[in-house]
Every structure is written in C-alpha cells, then in structure tokens.
Amino acid sequence: MHKIAQELVNQHIHTMLTWAFEQNGACQFYEALGGKRIDRAEVVIEGTSLSEVAFGWDTLKNL
C-alpha cells in the first residue's frame, strides 16, 4: 500500500478511496491502515447479492 500512496502523493493526489467486499479479510487490513468506512453498496454478481464497503483516507501522509 505504501508504494501506491507514495505514487498518488507524487501526482499531487492526497486522498484515496477503495472498495472491498465486506466478506473479504482485506477490510480489516484497510481499517488497520486508517481507512474509514464511508459508504456501502449491494451488488449482484451472477445472481448472488454481495455487500461492498468503501474505505477512504482523507490524507495519505501516514501511509
């Protein structure tokens, strides 16, 4: 994640948002990196309803 955050900062982008399926263990990873749950959406993939969570960072300098 550090390399991605650094590349965004190099391009003068200082915030970030990513989506993850709520059942995905990556959600805990994003929260550990300071991501805040800012939205939720339901998607249907091949007839299966899944929850997605948006994680946002209002600053990348701590990543």
N, C-alpha and C positions, 0 to 999 in steps of 0.2 A: 504494500500500500504506500510505503514511503516514496518509492520511485514515481508512482502516479501523482501523488500530492506534489512532489517537487516539480514535476513536469508542468502541472497546472499552474503553480506559482510562477514558474519561468515564463509562462504565457500570460501572466497578469490575471489569472483566474484564482480567486481566493476563497471560493466556496465550492461545495461539492454535494451531489445528491446521487444515491444509488438505490435501486430496488432489489429486493430479495424475497424469495418465497418464505413465508412465515415458518414453515416446517423445516427450513434449511438451517443447519447449525451455524452458518455464516452470520446470522442475525446477532448471535452473542459476540462474535468477533467484531462486527461493526459497532456494537454498543461499547465494547471494551476500548475501541479506538476513539470513543467520544461521539459517535454518531447518535443523533436524536431521532426517535420515531416521529415523523412529521405527517405521514399520510398512510392510508391503507386502501387497497383496491381488491376486488374479487375478479378473477379471470377464469375463463373456461377454456381448458385445453383438452381436446379430444373427448369432450363430454364430462370431464372432471373439473369441478369447481375448486380453485385454489386461492388462498389469500396471499397477497403480496404486501410488503411493508416498505415504505420509503424511508431511508435514513439520510439525514442531512447534517452537514458541518457548516457552521457559519464562519469558520476560519480554518485554514489548513496549516497554520504555522506550528501547531502542536503535533502534527503527524510526523 
